[in-house]
Amino acid sequence: MGPPPSPGEATRGGRRPIEYRVRLTHVASINPEVLQNFLQGVQSHDNTVLTAITALNVVVRMGPNLRWPFNVRSFFTDRETMNIGGGIVLWRGYFQSVRPAIGRMLINLDISTGAMYMPGSLIDLALAVLGRPGNPNALAPRQGLPDRERIRLQRFISGIKITTSHGQRDRGQRTPRPRVVKKLSKEGARDLTFQLDNGQPTTVAEYFRGVLNAPLRFPEVICVELSTGALIPLELCHVPPGQIMRKQVPPDKTNSVLEFATKRPNERLESICNGLAVLEYGQSEYVRQFGMVVENEPLKIRARVINPPTLRYHQNSKQPSARPRDGAWNLIDKRMLTPSSVAHWMVVIYERQQRFNEQTANQMANDLVRACEAVGIHINHQPALIKWESGQGNIGQQLRAAGGECQRRAKNLPNLIVVILPEGGNDIYSAVKHFGDVATGVVTQCMKSSKCFRAKPQYYANITLKLNVKLGGVNSVPEPRDVSFLTDSANPTIVMGADVIHPAPGSGDRPSFTSLVGSIDNSAVRYVSTMEVQTSRQEIIEAMESMCTYVLTQYKGAMGKYPKRLLFYRDGVSEGQFATVIDEELPLIRNACKKLGFKPAITLIIVGKRHHVRFFPQAANEGDRSGNCPAGTVIDSDVVNPVEFDFYLQSHGGLLGTSRPAHYNVLIDENKFTADGLQSLSYALCHVYARATRSVSIPAPVYYADIVCSRAKHHYDPQQGMDLSNLSETATNTTEAANTLERFRQAFRPTHERMKKLMYFC
């Protein structure tokens, strides 16, 4: 007779072996000839081609996936690990994907990083998550464990596999069977009750002491509930190594992940080459039996570097133009092309006055004024008000009261509020942005107190870049000859960027957010934006038609006519969804134009950054100072699609680690661009990002769309308690998810009318 079951777990008399029936169904045939035709450019990409490529991917991944933890296209080994705290251990891994190229198949190989649950005792893991190592009573409700912390811990460990140290030896199992954690109990083992088979109630602690003769060391600590319903005390649970954490890494651990993942180009290439020894393509029986031969050397390809645009500043500047070098330039001796003005402004400080005193505040104000004047921004020399407030209060009420005080002193409301934030002031920041961008329509500029202490002029110069465009100014424009497609007055052109942002893993009831930005000038440097709430994790933008209508109407209001050409950059779409974008989103864009009474020539481009293609200079003297390929590097042969119009553009200079190029896929091109023309224009648009004097990795409209999406939480009133931090329980069925979506839609507040024509998101 077997041992007693775990508390709460039903018995299974006799424990007969579980029988499985397997049915094999013929789904498709793999046709290598079709794939060969595709590689030669005489066959379009269809399901037969996709089936062949998928089969090759299965073959190359089979060996490593049997030996190591894996996540879709990456597998991870414990040869290089790093414990970053919070119950997370990072493992170095390898990404591999078989991809088609012109005339041949390639394997895209790269290093990757996997976040694993910390192995060992589950109670140690839980304490690490809560930041209370060595203190088991921190997990006891009787000892003050807050329910919010319990829910946070539950969300972190739900789905984790554990083994238990009771009962297994009696069953003669050498290797304990892993079991899945469903949730955490609200009470400790001493207070958690259930009924025995005879109907008598007992607690989990009493059950282990009496029935199993295993008294608990920490009877007040909470228990885990398994998918079977069993209740197991944390101290008896063990976490096996190599379990991938399929949830979002906490924000405070992001820097640690980046530190582990970042490698200089030469180090990354060496690590990738070393990965071939782990992959062992030549020794894989699956690769051999499939008749595949994989070369061990990195592919050498052709590339070229295109010229950056010249950027024009105010004609009265000592240096009225700038020519970027290695993707960067500076503001020295340059005035904004169209400087803005600040008539009345005030400063609200949320840092403690002992740390950020009156002298520091005055120094900050003077440095900001000096930086503004240096670039031509007209600003009152003294703020009308400097006030200290507590971040524990109602931020909106505090700012409104400060604005009233400013009005009494200066006889006018401020058109700029400068806010000084303490460390960890994210909630304050969000409340400030809700107040300025949504509730009242006043420009706000936040600065961290730590950055203001003895800040160099460069810091305040960077602030002026953001301030000027928020207030309606223009920093610089590309020379017309470098963007002639945009400046052609006979063919007015709008440039749009669109993006979708999804909730973090493990929070399926949260909605997704979509954004669309569009240019409202003939240099594509001024943009308007719009944003919508949509169904969780849906990639296709539901409200594309209404969003396009809004942006096009704004364009006509600014330019006096509708555009004849529409250049649309779309972010965040995987290759498998290209056809859906053409079939579903493109008609919505056309419908918006049709209803407004015009028909522009449309070029639709997908901009991809979530890929593992990396390029390395063959010689050290061919790279930039960081060892990366120089800004402006274009690859449009050798590794691109055999039949479609795509290219890679590394538009930014390297800083840390290995730069990732953007992958451009042209789905529709009614403007009949040449490859050189579209590449040069896309590169030029990477230089009009207003927040930096550096070219960025993707065109500015796409970058702006991403920023607008990321600001979704600012559109919810902090006082309403719409929690976007993923700490509440998730919806468990379709009806609950639909209700949650509608609740978020109803609570969403649009941008204030005064801010809609300004680049408030910079």
PyMOL commands that set and color helices and strands:
alter all, ss='L'
color gray80, all
select helices_A, chain A and resi 13-15+32-39+47-67+122-130+136-139+141-143+147-157+204-210+234-236+251-261+265-279+281-283+285-289+358-374+395-410+426-440+449-452+457-470+480-487+544-559+575-596+620-622+675-685+700-710+712-715+718-720+734-747+753-755
alter helices_A, ss='H'
color red, helices_A
select strands_A, chain A and resi 70-71+74-85+88-101+104-117+120-121+161-164+179-188+193-195+201-203+222-226+231-233+237-239+304-305+311-312+321-322+341-342+345-349+378-379+385-388+416-421+443-448+477-478+493-501+512-519+527-534+565-571+601-608+633-635+645-650+662-669
alter strands_A, ss='S'
color yellow, strands_A
deselect
rebuild
show_as cartoon
